[in-house]
Amino acid sequence: MAEAFIVAATRTAAGRRNGKLSGWHPVDLAAQVIDELVRRTGADPAMVEDVIMGCVSQTAEQGINVARNAVLASSLPESVPGTSVDRQCGSSQQALHFAAQAVMSGTMDVVIAAGVESMTRVPMFSTSEMPRKAGMGYYMSPAMQKRYPSVEFSQFMGAEMIAKKYDLSKDQLDAYALQSHLRAAAAARAGRFDKEILPVAVRSADAGAEGEGQPHTVDEGIRFNATLEAIAGVKLIQEGGRCTAATASQIADGATGVMVVNERGLKALGVKPLARIHHMTLLGHDPVVMLEAPIPATQLALKKAGLKIDDIDLFEVNEAFAPVPLAWLQVTGADPERLNVNGGAIALGHPLGASGTKLMTTLVHALHERGGRYGLQTMCEGGGMANVTIVERL
């Protein structure tokens, strides 16, 4: 079987809700990333054989196959198809898995895996049929309710369940959130995101706002003056709980992507690979706790790959809520100094369907900067699932 290589990886800097990217139509924002991947590799646009794009809220401006629409808004010819993937928060990580599987099979040689989410313009839980605030319980069919009686599928409740199960105090969660901001701020100040970020013009929902038209190059959610006191003072999400908005990922707008090729693709492009896809795992887990799946998925991936946790130089574990990476650290025994070294979604934002290739973009560039060999990425996903991707820097 052929191998899969990442030859380019880029992302927009995240925009806050109603912030610097809110004026961008998500299709056009995704097209910017597609064009940048082509530019970075010098590829003939016609060489791209498919665009696989993650997106969670596939309705309104993100509906009717957002991947194909992004192709039609880009420099790619009409002959390039596109398909959209929904594996909840892991949507674009799954897009990467599908792209890697395509080139490894030899049926394709050059594929773009990408993700987009404008959480400003298409809010979470948006569909044409349901109220915005109906929540995930809206989707439970009678058969699901029979199998899971008297429960509600809720990511917020799942975060609280994990915090209690692993005895993670509110103080620990607050301290972790502060660390995310401090690491992200340090990385931004040091220019460690510069190689991965694609500058795009500020387009706010309020045309004419300050900075309109200027390049957006810094993740808008980073609080450069974050303090533990301010984080600790944020109201609890639920009475008697431990999680707050400050210890949860930020709502964000953004687009991200990677170009994936096999050996024939490498030869045709004439470029050096950034990384090799070493292993891919997917696992379903408890849909009620929902956010715990990265733990057994990581254990399974390492076993299948014949690696130990200490063999991995850098980890990206999505910070959907602070209890997720903290519980993951507790069980896996991973070195916390190797985890989310440039901050995570608590500071940098979590543009849902775009986060998979966002984390991979950051992971690949961080491996090159630090000279690491192996990197592992995982994230919790709605419905109690997790993807794990292990890459080797080349």
Backbone hydrogen bonds, N-H to C=O, Kabsch-Sander energy under -0.5 kcal/mol:
donor,donor_aa,acceptor,acceptor_aa,energy
2,A,104,M,-1.5
5,F,261,V,-3.1
6,I,275,A,-2.7
7,V,5,F,-0.6
7,V,259,M,-2.3
8,A,259,M,-0.8
10,T,257,G,-2.6
11,R,196,E,-2.1
12,T,255,A,-2.6
13,A,216,H,-0.5
15,G,253,D,-2.4
17,R,251,I,-0.7
19,G,16,R,-2.5
22,S,19,G,-1.3
23,G,203,R,-4.4
24,W,21,L,-1.8
24,W,203,R,-0.6
29,L,25,H,-2.1
30,A,26,P,-2.4
31,A,27,V,-2.0
32,Q,28,D,-1.5
33,V,29,L,-1.2
34,I,30,A,-2.1
35,D,31,A,-2.4
36,E,32,Q,-1.8
37,L,33,V,-2.3
38,V,34,I,-1.8
39,R,35,D,-2.3
40,R,36,E,-2.8
41,T,37,L,-1.4
42,G,38,V,-1.4
43,A,38,V,-1.2
47,M,44,D,-3.0
48,V,45,P,-1.2
49,E,110,V,-2.9
50,D,110,V,-0.6
51,V,81,P,-0.8
52,I,112,I,-2.9
53,M,51,V,-0.6
53,M,83,T,-2.6
54,G,114,A,-3.0
55,C,85,V,-2.3
58,Q,56,V,-1.5
59,T,57,S,-1.9
62,Q,59,T,-2.6
63,G,60,A,-1.8
66,V,62,Q,-0.6
69,N,65,N,-2.0
70,A,66,V,-2.2
71,V,67,A,-2.0
72,L,68,R,-2.2
73,A,69,N,-1.0
74,S,71,V,-1.4
80,V,77,P,-1.9
83,T,51,V,-2.4
85,V,53,M,-2.7
87,R,88,Q,-0.6
90,G,87,R,-1.8
91,S,88,Q,-2.2
94,Q,90,G,-2.7
95,A,91,S,-1.9
96,L,92,S,-1.8
97,H,93,Q,-1.9
98,F,94,Q,-2.9
99,A,95,A,-2.4
100,A,96,L,-2.7
101,Q,97,H,-2.7
102,A,98,F,-2.0
103,V,99,A,-2.1
104,M,100,A,-2.5
105,S,101,Q,-1.7
106,G,102,A,-0.7
107,T,102,A,-0.9
108,M,102,A,-1.2
111,V,260,V,-2.8
112,I,50,D,-2.4
113,A,111,V,-0.5
113,A,258,V,-2.6
114,A,52,I,-2.7
115,G,256,T,-2.3
116,V,54,G,-2.1
117,E,254,G,-2.1
119,M,117,E,-0.8
119,M,252,A,-0.9
122,V,118,S,-2.7
126,S,123,P,-1.6
127,T,130,M,-0.6
134,A,131,P,-1.7
135,G,132,R,-0.5
138,Y,135,G,-1.4
139,Y,136,M,-1.7
140,M,137,G,-1.5
141,S,139,Y,-0.6
145,Q,141,S,-2.6
146,K,142,P,-1.8
147,R,143,A,-1.8
148,Y,144,M,-2.7
151,V,148,Y,-0.9
154,S,152,E,-0.9
158,G,154,S,-2.2
159,A,155,Q,-2.1
160,E,156,F,-1.7
161,M,157,M,-2.5
162,I,158,G,-2.2
163,A,159,A,-2.3
164,K,160,E,-2.2
165,K,161,M,-2.7
166,Y,162,I,-2.5
167,D,164,K,-1.0
168,L,163,A,-3.2
169,S,167,D,-0.7
173,L,169,S,-2.0
174,D,170,K,-2.8
175,A,171,D,-2.4
176,Y,172,Q,-2.2
177,A,173,L,-2.2
178,L,174,D,-2.2
179,Q,175,A,-2.1
180,S,176,Y,-2.1
181,H,177,A,-1.9
182,L,178,L,-2.8
183,R,179,Q,-2.8
184,A,180,S,-2.3
185,A,181,H,-2.8
186,A,182,L,-2.3
187,A,183,R,-2.4
188,A,184,A,-2.5
189,R,185,A,-2.6
190,A,186,A,-2.0
191,G,188,A,-1.0
192,R,187,A,-2.5
193,F,187,A,-0.5
194,D,191,G,-1.1
196,E,193,F,-0.9
197,I,193,F,-1.9
198,L,11,R,-3.3
200,V,216,H,-0.9
202,V,214,Q,-2.9
203,R,20,K,-2.6
207,A,205,A,-1.1
209,A,206,D,-1.8
212,E,209,A,-2.0
213,G,202,V,-2.5
214,Q,211,G,-2.4
216,H,200,V,-3.4
217,T,215,P,-0.7
220,E,14,A,-2.6
222,I,219,D,-1.2
224,F,222,I,-0.9
226,A,223,R,-1.7
231,I,227,T,-2.0
232,A,228,L,-2.7
233,G,229,E,-1.1
234,V,231,I,-1.4
237,I,243,C,-2.8
241,G,238,Q,-2.4
245,A,235,K,-0.7
247,T,244,T,-1.1
248,A,245,A,-1.1
249,S,320,A,-2.8
250,Q,345,A,-1.8
253,D,15,G,-2.5
254,G,117,E,-2.0
256,T,115,G,-2.4
257,G,10,T,-2.4
258,V,113,A,-3.1
259,M,8,A,-2.2
260,V,111,V,-3.3
260,V,258,V,-0.5
261,V,5,F,-2.5
262,N,109,D,-1.3
266,L,262,N,-2.6
267,K,263,E,-2.3
268,A,264,R,-2.4
269,L,265,G,-2.5
270,G,266,L,-2.6
271,V,266,L,-0.9
274,L,6,I,-3.1
275,A,6,I,-1.5
276,R,392,E,-2.7
277,I,4,A,-2.8
278,H,276,R,-0.8
278,H,390,I,-2.3
279,H,390,I,-1.9
281,T,388,V,-2.6
283,L,386,A,-2.1
285,H,384,G,-3.8
290,M,286,D,-1.9
291,L,289,V,-3.0
295,I,292,E,-1.9
297,A,293,A,-2.3
298,T,294,P,-2.0
299,Q,295,I,-1.9
300,L,296,P,-2.4
301,A,297,A,-2.5
302,L,298,T,-2.5
303,K,299,Q,-1.9
304,K,300,L,-2.6
305,A,301,A,-2.4
306,G,302,L,-0.9
306,G,303,K,-0.6
307,L,302,L,-2.4
311,D,308,K,-1.9
312,I,309,I,-1.2
313,D,374,Y,-1.9
314,L,374,Y,-1.4
315,F,338,R,-2.8
316,E,376,L,-2.6
318,N,316,E,-0.5
318,N,378,T,-1.9
320,A,318,N,-1.5
322,A,247,T,-2.9
324,V,321,F,-1.8
326,L,322,A,-1.7
327,A,323,P,-2.6
328,W,324,V,-2.1
329,L,325,P,-2.5
330,Q,326,L,-2.1
331,V,327,A,-2.2
332,T,328,W,-2.5
333,G,329,L,-2.1
338,R,335,D,-2.2
339,L,336,P,-0.9
340,N,315,F,-2.6
342,N,343,G,-0.5
343,G,340,N,-1.9
347,A,344,G,-1.5
348,L,344,G,-3.6
349,G,345,A,-1.4
350,H,250,Q,-2.8
352,L,350,H,-2.2
354,A,351,P,-3.1
355,S,352,L,-2.1
358,K,354,A,-1.3
359,L,355,S,-2.9
360,M,356,G,-1.8
361,T,357,T,-2.1
362,T,358,K,-2.1
363,L,359,L,-2.7
364,V,360,M,-2.7
365,H,361,T,-1.9
366,A,362,T,-2.3
367,L,363,L,-2.4
368,H,364,V,-1.7
369,E,365,H,-2.3
370,R,366,A,-2.4
371,G,367,L,-1.3
372,G,367,L,-1.4
375,G,391,V,-2.4
376,L,314,L,-2.3
377,Q,389,T,-2.6
378,T,316,E,-2.5
379,M,387,N,-1.0
381,E,290,M,-0.5
381,E,385,M,-1.5
384,G,381,E,-1.6
385,M,381,E,-1.4
386,A,283,L,-1.8
387,N,379,M,-0.7
388,V,281,T,-2.7
389,T,377,Q,-2.4
390,I,279,H,-2.6
391,V,375,G,-2.7
391,V,389,T,-0.5
392,E,276,R,-2.6
393,R,373,R,-3.3
394,L,274,L,-2.2
